[in-house]
């Protein structure tokens, strides 16, 4: 680590305590992304942004690298290694579909001021089977999957008004570009291999 939290606190003339730096680092690791536009993470974002090199040095020994997007003003923590929490096939498929919808919104210039892309539920219902070849999860399961993805800071649910035809829409967050990369395709490939092996095992158990 370049400088201790205590040293950095002293450099702020007491505006920030060492615990403020500790909490910001912890939130960055647990939440994965700090967005300046989010009220809850605004202060932590500015602290990390102001002392970025020190946070990079502090998290590097943990195998975590930091990237920042100056345009949409967020900082993202990415593990240097592929290992992590197990991700289900449903989660993998949904996050890949959301990444594709985000890329499409970017190409058409349909992202909001802070980089969010709005995906309407009918659009998602059309894109999901077209991209995956599978039926989209029903609304209850879809909400549950989106709540999981929200914890990865790649999307959030926005409930619609009572007179709206759809119950909610999805806001895809800009850090999905950094978070959902090649490793997700590898996870999908692994899921496909696991399914193939499962089919082979079931076939081998069938009597001739």
BALOBA-1460 file (C-alpha; in Angstrom, 3 decimals):
// residues 208
<rec num="1" residu="x" x="0.000" y="0.000" z="0.000"/>
<rec num="2" residu="x" x="1.314" y="3.395" z="-0.956"/>
<rec num="3" residu="x" x="0.139" y="5.381" z="2.070"/>
<rec num="4" residu="x" x="-1.873" y="4.408" z="5.122"/>
<rec num="5" residu="x" x="-5.441" y="5.562" z="5.634"/>
<rec num="6" residu="x" x="-4.187" y="7.572" z="8.593"/>
<rec num="7" residu="x" x="-1.694" y="9.427" z="6.409"/>
<rec num="8" residu="x" x="-4.367" y="10.166" z="3.800"/>
<rec num="9" residu="x" x="-6.712" y="11.372" z="6.519"/>
<rec num="10" residu="x" x="-4.090" y="13.826" z="7.698"/>
<rec num="11" residu="x" x="-3.669" y="15.106" z="4.138"/>
<rec num="12" residu="x" x="-7.376" y="16.020" z="4.081"/>
<rec num="13" residu="x" x="-6.897" y="18.210" z="7.187"/>
<rec num="14" residu="x" x="-9.363" y="16.121" z="9.134"/>
<rec num="15" residu="x" x="-12.168" y="16.327" z="6.590"/>
<rec num="16" residu="x" x="-12.017" y="12.527" z="6.307"/>
<rec num="17" residu="x" x="-11.138" y="10.064" z="9.072"/>
<rec num="18" residu="x" x="-9.164" y="6.840" z="8.443"/>
<rec num="19" residu="x" x="-12.436" y="4.924" z="8.854"/>
<rec num="20" residu="x" x="-13.911" y="6.828" z="5.890"/>
<rec num="21" residu="x" x="-11.171" y="5.440" z="3.653"/>
<rec num="22" residu="x" x="-11.671" y="1.940" z="5.071"/>
<rec num="23" residu="x" x="-15.425" y="2.080" z="4.456"/>
<rec num="24" residu="x" x="-14.948" y="3.358" z="0.912"/>
<rec num="25" residu="x" x="-12.545" y="0.503" z="0.111"/>
<rec num="26" residu="x" x="-14.908" y="-2.050" z="1.649"/>
<rec num="27" residu="x" x="-17.892" y="-0.721" z="-0.278"/>
<rec num="28" residu="x" x="-15.931" y="-0.759" z="-3.520"/>
<rec num="29" residu="x" x="-15.018" y="-4.415" z="-3.028"/>
<rec num="30" residu="x" x="-18.473" y="-5.571" z="-1.881"/>
<rec num="31" residu="x" x="-20.589" y="-3.472" z="-4.255"/>
<rec num="32" residu="x" x="-18.091" y="-3.725" z="-7.152"/>
<rec num="33" residu="x" x="-19.047" y="-0.309" z="-8.548"/>
<rec num="34" residu="x" x="-19.327" y="3.158" z="-7.019"/>
<rec num="35" residu="x" x="-21.418" y="5.534" z="-9.122"/>
<rec num="36" residu="x" x="-21.174" y="9.279" z="-8.577"/>
<rec num="37" residu="x" x="-24.791" y="9.599" z="-9.709"/>
<rec num="38" residu="x" x="-26.064" y="7.360" z="-6.872"/>
<rec num="39" residu="x" x="-26.817" y="9.210" z="-3.663"/>
<rec num="40" residu="x" x="-25.704" y="6.295" z="-1.468"/>
<rec num="41" residu="x" x="-22.299" y="5.892" z="-3.096"/>
<rec num="42" residu="x" x="-21.598" y="9.502" z="-4.058"/>
<rec num="43" residu="x" x="-19.275" y="10.329" z="-1.140"/>
<rec num="44" residu="x" x="-17.375" y="7.036" z="-1.382"/>
<rec num="45" residu="x" x="-16.937" y="7.564" z="-5.121"/>
<rec num="46" residu="x" x="-15.427" y="11.015" z="-4.646"/>
<rec num="47" residu="x" x="-13.062" y="9.698" z="-1.980"/>
<rec num="48" residu="x" x="-11.813" y="6.894" z="-4.244"/>
<rec num="49" residu="x" x="-11.591" y="9.219" z="-7.242"/>
<rec num="50" residu="x" x="-9.557" y="11.784" z="-5.282"/>
<rec num="51" residu="x" x="-7.082" y="9.198" z="-3.966"/>
<rec num="52" residu="x" x="-7.342" y="6.697" z="-6.801"/>
<rec num="53" residu="x" x="-3.686" y="5.559" z="-6.901"/>
<rec num="54" residu="x" x="-3.732" y="4.853" z="-3.160"/>
<rec num="55" residu="x" x="-6.847" y="2.709" z="-3.463"/>
<rec num="56" residu="x" x="-5.285" y="0.896" z="-6.421"/>
<rec num="57" residu="x" x="-2.241" y="0.082" z="-4.284"/>
<rec num="58" residu="x" x="-4.381" y="-0.982" z="-1.325"/>
<rec num="59" residu="x" x="-6.521" y="-3.448" z="-3.322"/>
<rec num="60" residu="x" x="-3.841" y="-4.793" z="-5.647"/>
<rec num="61" residu="x" x="-2.515" y="-7.350" z="-3.075"/>
<rec num="62" residu="x" x="-6.055" y="-8.769" z="-2.927"/>
<rec num="63" residu="x" x="-5.994" y="-9.471" z="-6.659"/>
<rec num="64" residu="x" x="-8.419" y="-6.634" z="-7.392"/>
<rec num="65" residu="x" x="-7.774" y="-4.043" z="-10.058"/>
<rec num="66" residu="x" x="-9.612" y="-0.747" z="-10.362"/>
<rec num="67" residu="x" x="-10.885" y="0.985" z="-13.451"/>
<rec num="68" residu="x" x="-12.609" y="4.345" z="-13.639"/>
<rec num="69" residu="x" x="-14.827" y="5.946" z="-16.215"/>
<rec num="70" residu="x" x="-14.377" y="9.715" z="-16.159"/>
<rec num="71" residu="x" x="-17.239" y="10.343" z="-18.594"/>
<rec num="72" residu="x" x="-20.002" y="8.594" z="-16.654"/>
<rec num="73" residu="x" x="-18.131" y="9.013" z="-13.357"/>
<rec num="74" residu="x" x="-17.918" y="5.603" z="-11.761"/>
<rec num="75" residu="x" x="-15.180" y="3.355" z="-10.389"/>
<rec num="76" residu="x" x="-15.302" y="-0.426" z="-10.747"/>
<rec num="77" residu="x" x="-13.383" y="-3.140" z="-8.877"/>
<rec num="78" residu="x" x="-12.539" y="-6.185" z="-10.982"/>
<rec num="79" residu="x" x="-11.013" y="-9.449" z="-9.740"/>
<rec num="80" residu="x" x="-7.790" y="-10.312" z="-11.537"/>
<rec num="81" residu="x" x="-8.651" y="-14.018" z="-11.371"/>
<rec num="82" residu="x" x="-11.604" y="-15.864" z="-12.840"/>
<rec num="83" residu="x" x="-12.658" y="-17.596" z="-9.646"/>
<rec num="84" residu="x" x="-15.624" y="-16.269" z="-7.747"/>
<rec num="85" residu="x" x="-19.152" y="-16.960" z="-6.631"/>
<rec num="86" residu="x" x="-20.896" y="-19.609" z="-8.698"/>
<rec num="87" residu="x" x="-23.246" y="-18.104" z="-11.281"/>
<rec num="88" residu="x" x="-26.281" y="-20.002" z="-12.541"/>
<rec num="89" residu="x" x="-27.134" y="-20.485" z="-16.201"/>
<rec num="90" residu="x" x="-30.226" y="-18.257" z="-15.859"/>
<rec num="91" residu="x" x="-28.103" y="-15.447" z="-14.386"/>
<rec num="92" residu="x" x="-25.468" y="-15.867" z="-17.079"/>
<rec num="93" residu="x" x="-27.993" y="-15.736" z="-19.921"/>
<rec num="94" residu="x" x="-29.827" y="-12.714" z="-18.535"/>
<rec num="95" residu="x" x="-26.711" y="-10.649" z="-17.923"/>
<rec num="96" residu="x" x="-25.436" y="-11.408" z="-21.432"/>
<rec num="97" residu="x" x="-28.779" y="-10.322" z="-22.912"/>
<rec num="98" residu="x" x="-28.657" y="-7.093" z="-20.904"/>
<rec num="99" residu="x" x="-25.113" y="-6.461" z="-22.118"/>
<rec num="100" residu="x" x="-26.311" y="-6.904" z="-25.715"/>
<rec num="101" residu="x" x="-29.216" y="-4.492" z="-25.158"/>
<rec num="102" residu="x" x="-26.825" y="-1.977" z="-23.595"/>
<rec num="103" residu="x" x="-24.473" y="-2.197" z="-26.578"/>
<rec num="104" residu="x" x="-27.431" y="-1.678" z="-28.914"/>
<rec num="105" residu="x" x="-28.558" y="1.392" z="-26.944"/>
<rec num="106" residu="x" x="-25.026" y="2.802" z="-27.104"/>
<rec num="107" residu="x" x="-24.886" y="2.364" z="-30.873"/>
<rec num="108" residu="x" x="-28.197" y="4.212" z="-31.257"/>
<rec num="109" residu="x" x="-27.262" y="6.952" z="-28.789"/>
<rec num="110" residu="x" x="-30.096" y="5.985" z="-26.439"/>
<rec num="111" residu="x" x="-28.254" y="6.148" z="-23.114"/>
<rec num="112" residu="x" x="-29.152" y="8.625" z="-20.413"/>
<rec num="113" residu="x" x="-26.960" y="11.373" z="-18.968"/>
<rec num="114" residu="x" x="-25.203" y="9.126" z="-16.453"/>
<rec num="115" residu="x" x="-24.823" y="6.215" z="-18.878"/>
<rec num="116" residu="x" x="-27.887" y="4.149" z="-17.958"/>
<rec num="117" residu="x" x="-29.826" y="2.437" z="-20.750"/>
<rec num="118" residu="x" x="-33.559" y="1.833" z="-20.315"/>
<rec num="119" residu="x" x="-34.762" y="-1.597" z="-21.433"/>
<rec num="120" residu="x" x="-38.538" y="-1.888" z="-21.613"/>
<rec num="121" residu="x" x="-40.008" y="-5.243" z="-20.618"/>
<rec num="122" residu="x" x="-41.534" y="-5.951" z="-24.077"/>
<rec num="123" residu="x" x="-38.112" y="-5.303" z="-25.623"/>
<rec num="124" residu="x" x="-36.537" y="-7.754" z="-23.177"/>
<rec num="125" residu="x" x="-39.269" y="-10.323" z="-23.844"/>
<rec num="126" residu="x" x="-38.477" y="-10.121" z="-27.546"/>
<rec num="127" residu="x" x="-34.677" y="-10.054" z="-27.244"/>
<rec num="128" residu="x" x="-34.267" y="-12.872" z="-24.682"/>
<rec num="129" residu="x" x="-35.579" y="-15.819" z="-26.773"/>
<rec num="130" residu="x" x="-34.063" y="-14.371" z="-29.955"/>
<rec num="131" residu="x" x="-30.597" y="-14.273" z="-28.390"/>
<rec num="132" residu="x" x="-30.696" y="-17.381" z="-26.187"/>
<rec num="133" residu="x" x="-33.081" y="-19.744" z="-27.970"/>
<rec num="134" residu="x" x="-34.870" y="-20.185" z="-24.644"/>
<rec num="135" residu="x" x="-38.124" y="-18.932" z="-23.191"/>
<rec num="136" residu="x" x="-37.690" y="-15.900" z="-20.954"/>
<rec num="137" residu="x" x="-38.250" y="-16.545" z="-17.229"/>
<rec num="138" residu="x" x="-41.691" y="-15.609" z="-15.939"/>
<rec num="139" residu="x" x="-42.010" y="-12.226" z="-14.249"/>
<rec num="140" residu="x" x="-41.532" y="-13.426" z="-10.667"/>
<rec num="141" residu="x" x="-38.318" y="-15.319" z="-11.457"/>
<rec num="142" residu="x" x="-37.162" y="-12.465" z="-13.681"/>
<rec num="143" residu="x" x="-37.476" y="-10.016" z="-10.789"/>
<rec num="144" residu="x" x="-35.447" y="-12.359" z="-8.573"/>
<rec num="145" residu="x" x="-32.722" y="-12.693" z="-11.208"/>
<rec num="146" residu="x" x="-32.602" y="-8.918" z="-11.698"/>
<rec num="147" residu="x" x="-32.215" y="-8.422" z="-7.942"/>
<rec num="148" residu="x" x="-29.154" y="-10.662" z="-8.066"/>
<rec num="149" residu="x" x="-27.737" y="-8.727" z="-11.009"/>
<rec num="150" residu="x" x="-28.421" y="-5.487" z="-9.148"/>
<rec num="151" residu="x" x="-26.050" y="-6.645" z="-6.410"/>
<rec num="152" residu="x" x="-23.359" y="-6.816" z="-9.102"/>
<rec num="153" residu="x" x="-24.167" y="-3.156" z="-9.949"/>
<rec num="154" residu="x" x="-25.034" y="-3.925" z="-13.587"/>
<rec num="155" residu="x" x="-28.743" y="-3.066" z="-13.491"/>
<rec num="156" residu="x" x="-31.665" y="-1.970" z="-11.376"/>
<rec num="157" residu="x" x="-35.442" y="-2.334" z="-11.550"/>
<rec num="158" residu="x" x="-37.668" y="0.702" z="-12.036"/>
<rec num="159" residu="x" x="-41.314" y="0.044" z="-11.171"/>
<rec num="160" residu="x" x="-43.855" y="1.523" z="-13.563"/>
<rec num="161" residu="x" x="-47.000" y="3.491" z="-12.785"/>
<rec num="162" residu="x" x="-50.172" y="1.548" z="-12.042"/>
<rec num="163" residu="x" x="-51.701" y="2.446" z="-15.412"/>
<rec num="164" residu="x" x="-48.629" y="1.278" z="-17.359"/>
<rec num="165" residu="x" x="-48.998" y="-1.911" z="-19.383"/>
<rec num="166" residu="x" x="-45.718" y="-3.290" z="-17.995"/>
<rec num="167" residu="x" x="-45.009" y="-3.775" z="-14.255"/>
<rec num="168" residu="x" x="-41.414" y="-2.546" z="-14.455"/>
<rec num="169" residu="x" x="-38.553" y="-1.621" z="-16.756"/>
<rec num="170" residu="x" x="-34.841" y="-2.347" z="-16.420"/>
<rec num="171" residu="x" x="-32.123" y="0.282" z="-16.170"/>
<rec num="172" residu="x" x="-28.841" y="-1.236" z="-17.347"/>
<rec num="173" residu="x" x="-25.889" y="0.468" z="-15.662"/>
<rec num="174" residu="x" x="-22.823" y="1.568" z="-17.671"/>
<rec num="175" residu="x" x="-20.321" y="-0.527" z="-15.690"/>
<rec num="176" residu="x" x="-21.819" y="-3.627" z="-17.335"/>
<rec num="177" residu="x" x="-19.294" y="-2.910" z="-20.106"/>
<rec num="178" residu="x" x="-16.363" y="-3.592" z="-17.746"/>
<rec num="179" residu="x" x="-17.992" y="-6.309" z="-15.650"/>
<rec num="180" residu="x" x="-19.584" y="-8.492" z="-18.320"/>
<rec num="181" residu="x" x="-16.709" y="-9.449" z="-20.574"/>
<rec num="182" residu="x" x="-15.040" y="-12.569" z="-21.908"/>
<rec num="183" residu="x" x="-15.308" y="-14.439" z="-18.601"/>
<rec num="184" residu="x" x="-19.101" y="-14.514" z="-18.959"/>
<rec num="185" residu="x" x="-18.823" y="-16.197" z="-22.335"/>
<rec num="186" residu="x" x="-16.495" y="-18.718" z="-20.701"/>
<rec num="187" residu="x" x="-19.118" y="-19.326" z="-18.015"/>
<rec num="188" residu="x" x="-21.771" y="-19.858" z="-20.664"/>
<rec num="189" residu="x" x="-19.471" y="-22.275" z="-22.477"/>
<rec num="190" residu="x" x="-18.922" y="-24.172" z="-19.221"/>
<rec num="191" residu="x" x="-22.691" y="-24.359" z="-18.631"/>
<rec num="192" residu="x" x="-23.127" y="-25.760" z="-22.148"/>
<rec num="193" residu="x" x="-20.425" y="-28.369" z="-21.518"/>
<rec num="194" residu="x" x="-22.034" y="-29.346" z="-18.211"/>
<rec num="195" residu="x" x="-25.388" y="-29.767" z="-19.972"/>
<rec num="196" residu="x" x="-23.792" y="-31.900" z="-22.710"/>
<rec num="197" residu="x" x="-22.095" y="-34.106" z="-20.119"/>
<rec num="198" residu="x" x="-25.379" y="-34.477" z="-18.252"/>
<rec num="199" residu="x" x="-27.162" y="-35.577" z="-21.432"/>
<rec num="200" residu="x" x="-24.382" y="-38.067" z="-22.203"/>
<rec num="201" residu="x" x="-24.629" y="-39.558" z="-18.707"/>
<rec num="202" residu="x" x="-28.417" y="-39.902" z="-18.986"/>
<rec num="203" residu="x" x="-28.057" y="-41.538" z="-22.424"/>
<rec num="204" residu="x" x="-25.436" y="-43.993" z="-21.167"/>
<rec num="205" residu="x" x="-27.810" y="-45.084" z="-18.390"/>
<rec num="206" residu="x" x="-30.523" y="-46.043" z="-20.897"/>
<rec num="207" residu="x" x="-30.506" y="-49.838" z="-21.429"/>
<rec num="208" residu="x" x="-29.743" y="-50.988" z="-24.968"/>
